[in-house]
Amino acid sequence: MSAVTQADPARGAGSAHPLAQRRPLGDRGFQILAIAAGLLVLVILVLIAVTTAQQSTDWFTTVGAKGIFSTNWDPATNNFGAMAFVYGTVITSVIAIIIAFPVSIGVALLLTEVVPARVARPIVTVIDLLAVVPSVVWGLWGILVFAPWLQGIYTSISKGVKGVPVLDSLFGGPNVSGASFFTAGLILAVMITPIITSLSREVIATVPTIEREGAYALGATRWEMIRGAVWPHSQGGVVSATLVGLGRAMGETIAAALVIGSSAQVTSHLFYTGYSIPAVIANQFGEASGTFRSALIGLGLFLFVITIVVNLAARGIVERSARRARGA
């Protein structure tokens, strides 16, 4: 009778030597690939900044700081002040975010926390379809249908707030136009709402069910559950979704160019015509040369810097909120 060899209980069944040899190589390869992808993004951003800065050097040296930060834009006299376009970009984006953010979050919460799945599914489909509508379609609808309809409403509002402090400076004035800062903000809000809604809905859907059930078990109402369980878990993702929408609003070209009115001015009257950085680049770059072309490229650099600053500020707010939540 042959002797039976007993396995050592301290050793695992089979040899892990081949696996131990393969895994580090795969891990190292994945690590190198991930680092390379991250560095590639940084390199691209740096190259964009350096290239646009080089191409816009003529504008900075010819006009000077005082000329750049003026509101006088007149290529015929070699005046290329950027502030009217920076103002138009910022004010239309702010209007769009103020309108789109609460609507988007409300719809996302409605689809994930209130209505049943069979009702939410067709609504989600429609929202996803709205997110891919070309911007030129929104722009044409805005200038052909929306702006003429708003002209009469703007005129009535302007007359109604005449002489009222603050409201008169925002919505009053004799030169109201259907194509204006506010119309551009409304069109941008319509364009970015489906994007913010879709991304926010996906983030909110990742909240663990056990956290929702735990809040209900403690006697929380639906609103208390959303505020105490859903929002802290999804706050960072919702802010990121909002930043994606803000970036789309700040960089939108065709739709803004069609409905903003193409008038380079800085005014508190939101129903007046204006201009934005993407719109002026799209409208005037084809006929530009020399310092004029350099100024338009410099405006693109301004937009790039503004976008980075807004993203850094938003990330700082999210991280501070997360630290406060952990401390609480």
C-alpha positions as CSV (number, residue, x, y, z in Angstrom):
1,M,0.0,0.0,0.0
2,S,1.5,3.3,-1.1
3,A,2.0,6.1,1.3
4,V,-0.4,9.0,1.0
5,T,1.4,12.4,0.8
6,Q,-0.4,14.9,3.1
7,A,-0.6,18.5,1.9
8,D,0.8,21.2,4.1
9,P,-2.3,23.1,5.4
10,A,-0.1,26.2,5.6
11,R,0.4,26.3,1.8
12,G,-2.3,27.1,-0.6
13,A,-3.4,24.6,-3.2
14,G,-1.2,24.9,-6.2
15,S,1.6,27.3,-6.9
16,A,1.0,31.0,-7.1
17,H,4.4,31.6,-8.6
18,P,3.2,32.1,-12.2
19,L,0.4,34.4,-11.1
20,A,2.9,36.4,-8.9
21,Q,5.1,36.8,-12.0
22,R,2.3,38.0,-14.2
23,R,0.4,40.4,-12.0
24,P,3.2,42.9,-11.2
25,L,3.9,43.3,-14.9
26,G,0.2,43.9,-15.7
27,D,-0.1,46.3,-12.7
28,R,3.0,48.2,-13.8
29,G,1.7,48.4,-17.4
30,F,-1.7,49.7,-16.3
31,Q,0.0,52.2,-14.0
32,I,2.2,53.5,-16.7
33,L,-0.8,53.8,-19.1
34,A,-2.9,55.7,-16.6
35,I,0.0,58.1,-15.8
36,A,0.6,58.6,-19.5
37,A,-3.1,59.4,-20.1
38,G,-3.1,61.9,-17.2
39,L,0.1,63.6,-18.3
40,L,-1.2,63.7,-21.9
41,V,-4.2,65.8,-20.8
42,L,-1.9,68.2,-18.9
43,V,0.5,68.4,-21.9
44,I,-2.4,69.2,-24.2
45,L,-3.6,72.0,-21.9
46,V,-0.1,73.5,-21.6
47,L,0.3,73.4,-25.4
48,I,-3.0,75.1,-25.9
49,A,-2.1,77.8,-23.4
50,V,1.4,78.3,-24.8
51,T,0.3,78.3,-28.5
52,T,-2.5,80.8,-28.0
53,A,-0.3,83.0,-25.9
54,Q,2.4,83.1,-28.6
55,Q,-0.2,83.8,-31.3
56,S,-1.7,86.6,-29.3
57,T,1.6,88.3,-28.3
58,D,1.1,90.9,-31.0
59,W,-2.1,92.0,-29.4
60,F,-0.6,92.3,-25.9
61,T,2.4,94.3,-27.2
62,T,0.6,96.6,-29.6
63,V,-2.5,97.5,-27.5
64,G,-1.0,97.2,-24.0
65,A,-2.7,96.4,-20.7
66,K,-4.9,99.5,-20.7
67,G,-6.1,98.8,-24.3
68,I,-6.8,95.1,-23.6
69,F,-8.9,95.9,-20.5
70,S,-10.9,98.6,-22.2
71,T,-14.4,98.3,-23.7
72,N,-13.5,99.9,-27.1
73,W,-13.5,97.3,-29.9
74,D,-13.0,98.9,-33.2
75,P,-10.8,97.1,-35.7
76,A,-10.9,100.0,-38.1
77,T,-9.0,102.2,-35.6
78,N,-6.8,99.4,-34.2
79,N,-8.7,99.4,-30.9
80,F,-9.2,95.9,-29.5
81,G,-10.6,96.1,-26.0
82,A,-11.7,92.8,-24.6
83,M,-13.9,93.6,-21.7
84,A,-17.2,93.9,-23.5
85,F,-16.8,90.3,-24.7
86,V,-15.6,89.0,-21.4
87,Y,-18.6,90.6,-19.8
88,G,-21.0,89.2,-22.3
89,T,-19.6,85.7,-21.9
90,V,-19.8,85.8,-18.1
91,I,-23.2,87.4,-17.8
92,T,-24.9,85.0,-20.3
93,S,-23.3,82.0,-18.6
94,V,-24.4,83.2,-15.1
95,I,-28.0,83.7,-16.4
96,A,-27.9,80.2,-17.9
97,I,-26.6,78.5,-14.7
98,I,-29.0,80.4,-12.5
99,I,-31.9,79.1,-14.6
100,A,-30.6,75.7,-15.5
101,F,-29.2,74.5,-12.1
102,P,-32.4,74.4,-10.0
103,V,-34.4,73.0,-12.9
104,S,-31.9,70.3,-13.7
105,I,-31.5,69.2,-10.1
106,G,-35.2,69.2,-9.6
107,V,-35.8,67.0,-12.7
108,A,-32.9,64.7,-11.7
109,L,-34.4,64.2,-8.2
110,L,-37.9,63.7,-9.7
111,L,-36.7,60.9,-11.9
112,T,-34.6,59.1,-9.3
113,E,-36.5,59.7,-6.1
114,V,-40.2,60.4,-6.9
115,V,-41.7,58.9,-10.0
116,P,-41.6,55.1,-10.7
117,A,-39.2,53.7,-13.2
118,R,-41.8,53.1,-15.9
119,V,-42.7,56.8,-15.9
120,A,-39.1,58.0,-15.6
121,R,-37.9,55.9,-18.6
122,P,-39.6,57.9,-21.4
123,I,-38.7,61.2,-19.7
124,V,-35.1,60.2,-19.6
125,T,-35.2,59.3,-23.3
126,V,-36.5,62.7,-24.2
127,I,-33.9,64.5,-22.0
128,D,-31.1,62.5,-23.6
129,L,-32.4,63.4,-27.1
130,L,-32.6,67.1,-26.1
131,A,-28.9,66.9,-25.0
132,V,-27.7,66.0,-28.5
133,V,-29.7,68.6,-30.5
134,P,-27.2,70.7,-32.6
135,S,-26.5,74.2,-31.3
136,V,-27.3,75.7,-34.7
137,V,-30.9,74.4,-34.4
138,W,-31.3,76.1,-31.0
139,G,-29.8,79.3,-32.4
140,L,-32.1,79.4,-35.4
141,W,-35.1,78.6,-33.3
142,G,-34.0,81.4,-30.9
143,I,-33.6,84.1,-33.5
144,L,-36.5,83.2,-35.7
145,V,-39.1,82.2,-33.1
146,F,-38.0,82.9,-29.5
147,A,-36.5,86.4,-29.9
148,P,-39.4,88.0,-31.8
149,W,-41.9,86.6,-29.2
150,L,-39.8,87.9,-26.3
151,Q,-39.5,91.4,-27.8
152,G,-43.0,92.3,-26.8
153,I,-42.6,90.7,-23.3
154,Y,-39.3,92.6,-22.8
155,T,-41.0,95.9,-23.8
156,S,-43.8,95.3,-21.3
157,I,-41.4,94.5,-18.5
158,S,-39.3,97.5,-19.3
159,K,-42.3,99.8,-19.1
160,G,-43.5,98.1,-15.9
161,V,-40.2,98.5,-14.0
162,K,-39.5,102.0,-15.1
163,G,-38.3,104.1,-12.2
164,V,-38.1,101.1,-9.8
165,P,-34.6,101.0,-8.2
166,V,-32.4,98.1,-9.3
167,L,-35.1,96.5,-11.5
168,D,-35.0,99.5,-13.9
169,S,-31.2,99.2,-14.3
170,L,-31.5,95.4,-15.0
171,F,-34.7,95.1,-17.0
172,G,-35.5,98.7,-18.1
173,G,-34.2,101.1,-20.6
174,P,-35.4,102.4,-24.0
175,N,-33.3,100.0,-26.2
176,V,-34.7,96.6,-25.3
177,S,-34.3,93.9,-27.9
178,G,-35.4,90.4,-28.5
179,A,-31.8,89.5,-29.3
180,S,-30.1,90.3,-26.0
181,F,-28.0,89.1,-23.1
182,F,-31.0,87.6,-21.4
183,T,-32.2,85.8,-24.5
184,A,-28.8,84.3,-25.0
185,G,-28.8,83.2,-21.4
186,L,-32.2,81.6,-21.8
187,I,-31.1,79.7,-24.9
188,L,-28.0,78.6,-23.2
189,A,-30.0,77.5,-20.2
190,V,-32.3,75.4,-22.4
191,M,-29.2,73.8,-24.0
192,I,-27.3,72.9,-20.8
193,T,-30.3,71.7,-18.8
194,P,-30.5,68.3,-20.4
195,I,-26.7,67.8,-19.9
196,I,-26.7,68.7,-16.2
197,T,-29.9,66.7,-15.7
198,S,-28.5,63.5,-17.3
199,L,-25.2,63.7,-15.4
200,S,-26.8,64.6,-12.1
201,R,-29.4,61.8,-12.5
202,E,-26.6,59.2,-13.0
203,V,-24.7,60.5,-9.9
204,I,-27.8,60.5,-7.7
205,A,-28.7,57.0,-8.8
206,T,-25.4,55.7,-7.4
207,V,-26.4,56.6,-3.8
208,P,-26.6,53.2,-1.9
209,T,-30.1,52.0,-1.3
210,I,-29.1,51.2,2.3
211,E,-28.5,54.8,3.0
212,R,-31.9,55.8,1.8
213,E,-33.6,53.0,3.8
214,G,-31.6,53.9,6.9
215,A,-32.8,57.5,6.7
216,Y,-36.4,56.3,6.3
217,A,-35.9,53.9,9.2
218,L,-34.9,56.8,11.4
219,G,-38.2,58.5,10.6
220,A,-37.0,60.9,8.0
221,T,-39.4,62.3,5.4
222,R,-38.5,62.1,1.7
223,W,-37.1,65.7,1.7
224,E,-35.1,64.9,4.9
225,M,-33.8,61.7,3.3
226,I,-32.7,63.7,0.2
227,R,-31.0,66.4,2.2
228,G,-29.3,64.0,4.7
229,A,-28.5,61.0,2.6
230,V,-28.7,61.7,-1.1
231,W,-27.2,65.2,-1.3
232,P,-24.1,64.6,0.8
233,H,-23.2,61.5,-1.3
234,S,-23.8,63.1,-4.7
235,Q,-22.8,66.7,-4.1
236,G,-19.4,66.5,-5.7
237,G,-20.8,64.8,-8.8
238,V,-23.6,67.3,-9.1
239,V,-21.1,70.2,-9.0
240,S,-19.0,68.4,-11.6
241,A,-22.1,68.1,-13.8
242,T,-22.9,71.7,-13.3
243,L,-19.3,72.6,-14.4
244,V,-19.8,70.6,-17.5
245,G,-22.9,72.6,-18.3
246,L,-21.1,75.9,-17.4
247,G,-18.3,75.0,-19.7
248,R,-20.8,74.3,-22.5
249,A,-22.5,77.7,-21.8
250,M,-19.2,79.6,-21.8
251,G,-17.9,78.0,-25.0
252,E,-21.1,78.0,-27.0
253,T,-20.6,79.7,-30.3
254,I,-23.3,79.5,-33.0
255,A,-26.4,79.7,-30.8
256,A,-25.0,82.7,-28.8
257,A,-23.8,84.5,-31.9
258,L,-27.3,84.3,-33.4
259,V,-29.3,85.5,-30.4
260,I,-27.0,87.8,-28.4
261,G,-27.3,90.8,-30.8
262,S,-23.6,91.3,-31.8
263,S,-23.1,94.7,-30.0
264,A,-19.9,95.1,-28.0
265,Q,-21.0,97.0,-24.9
266,V,-20.9,96.7,-21.1
267,T,-24.3,97.5,-19.6
268,S,-26.4,96.4,-16.6
269,H,-29.5,96.2,-18.9
270,L,-30.0,92.6,-19.6
271,F,-32.5,93.2,-22.3
272,Y,-29.9,95.1,-24.4
273,T,-27.9,93.6,-27.2
274,G,-24.4,92.3,-26.4
275,Y,-21.5,90.1,-27.5
276,S,-19.5,87.2,-26.2
277,I,-16.0,85.8,-26.8
278,P,-17.0,82.7,-28.8
279,A,-19.5,84.7,-30.9
280,V,-17.0,87.5,-31.9
281,I,-14.4,84.9,-32.7
282,A,-16.8,83.0,-35.0
283,N,-18.2,86.1,-36.7
284,Q,-14.9,88.0,-37.3
285,F,-12.0,85.5,-37.5
286,G,-12.5,84.8,-41.2
287,E,-11.7,88.4,-42.1
288,A,-9.1,89.1,-39.5
289,S,-5.3,89.5,-40.0
290,G,-2.4,90.9,-38.2
291,T,-3.2,92.5,-34.8
292,F,-6.9,91.9,-35.4
293,R,-6.3,88.1,-35.7
294,S,-3.9,88.2,-32.7
295,A,-6.6,89.9,-30.6
296,L,-9.2,87.3,-31.5
297,I,-6.8,84.5,-30.5
298,G,-6.1,86.4,-27.3
299,L,-9.8,86.4,-26.6
300,G,-9.7,82.6,-26.9
301,L,-6.9,82.6,-24.3
302,F,-9.0,84.8,-22.0
303,L,-11.9,82.2,-22.3
304,F,-9.4,79.4,-21.6
305,V,-8.2,81.1,-18.4
306,I,-11.7,82.0,-17.2
307,T,-12.8,78.3,-17.6
308,I,-9.8,77.1,-15.6
309,V,-10.3,79.6,-12.8
310,V,-14.0,78.7,-12.6
311,N,-13.2,75.0,-12.4
312,L,-10.5,75.5,-9.7
313,A,-12.9,77.6,-7.6
314,A,-15.7,75.1,-7.9
315,R,-13.4,72.2,-6.9
316,G,-12.2,74.2,-3.9
317,I,-15.8,74.7,-2.8
318,V,-16.6,71.0,-3.2
319,E,-13.5,70.0,-1.2
320,R,-14.3,72.5,1.6
321,S,-17.9,71.2,1.8
322,A,-16.5,67.6,2.0
323,R,-14.2,68.5,4.8
324,R,-17.0,70.1,6.7
325,A,-19.2,67.0,6.2
326,R,-16.5,64.8,7.5
327,G,-15.9,67.0,10.5
328,A,-19.7,67.0,11.3
